[in-house]
Amino acid sequence: MTKEGFLDRCSEQEALEILLTNIMMRTPHGKWAGCKHFGLRDFFEDVRAHPERIEQAKEEVNLTLEELGVRYRLESIVREPQPSRDTDAFSMTFSIEGEPEPVVLRW
């Protein structure tokens, strides 16, 4: 966003990063009327107790991206080791048809 409140032009990868880290990760699952698969907060809040939620989150991300017409597909979500047990960090690896290099997002 510009200081005037308009959307800045950005690359497709930057848009993906904004969508995932700033919007989808903070939104409760299923709480956006535009896409029933949108929202990941619930999946990552209890991932320590339910590691299978990572695979469910991956499926929901791909359904969301497909429904929104985004060309990326999530290949994997990996929980990254952290020095503190109080925080979690993840990396997500995306592919896009026709592109040789994957895109990896960390948060």
N, C-alpha and C positions, 0 to 999 in steps of 0.2 A: 504494500500500500504506500502511496505517496503521502506526503504531509498534508495534501489537500483531500485525502480520503479516496483517491482513485486507485484502481488496480495498476500495478506496474507490470510491464511485460517481463516474462521470465521464461526460462527454458522448461521443457517438459519435465526434466528431472527435478528442477527447483519446485515446480508445481506439485510433483509427487511428494517431495519432502514436506512441503507446507501442508498438503492434504493429510498426510499420515501423522506427522509429529505434532502439528498444531491443532488439528481438528479431529481426526478419527480417534487418536489416542485419548483425547479428553472427553469424548462423547460416549455416553452409555449405549450399549448395543441396542439397536432397534428403536432408538428414540428420535430418529429423523424421518419425517414422513416421506421424504423424497426417495428413500432407499431403505428397505427393511433390514438389510445386512449391515448397514453403516454403524460404526461405533465399536471401539475396541476396549474401552476402559475396563469393563467388567472382566474381560478375559485376562488382563494382565494384573488386576488387583489380587487375584487368588492363585496365581500361577505356581507359587511355592507349594501350596497344599494340593494343587491339582495340575501337575505338569502336562496332562493331556489337553489342557485348555490352549496350549500353544498351537497344536494341530488344528483345533477348532477355529482359532483366530486366523490362521493361514487360509482356511477354507472361506471364512467370511470376508477376508480382505479380497480374495480373488473374485468372489461373487459381487462384491461392491464395485471393484474396478471394472468388471465386465458390464455390470448394469449402468455404470456411469460413462461407459465408452472409452475408458482409459486403456491404452495398449499394453501396459506393463502387466506382468504376472508374477506373483510372489512365489519364489522357489523354496525358500527356507526362512525360518525364524530360529535364531540360536541365542540362548541365554549366555551372556558373557560373564566370565568370572570377575568378581569385584572384591576389593580389599575389605569392604565393610559388608556385613550380612544384612544391614538395614536397607540397602539399596539394591536394585536390580538394573541391569543394563542388557540390551538386546541388539542384535544386528539382524537386518532383514535383507535378503538377497533377491533382487528382482531381475527378470529377463524381459527383453522386448524382442519380438520377432524381427529378424533381419539384422540385429545388432550383435556384434561379436562379444562385447564385454558386458558382464552383468553390472547392475547398479547396487551398491551396498549402502544401506542407511543404518546409522547407529544412534541409539538414544538410551 
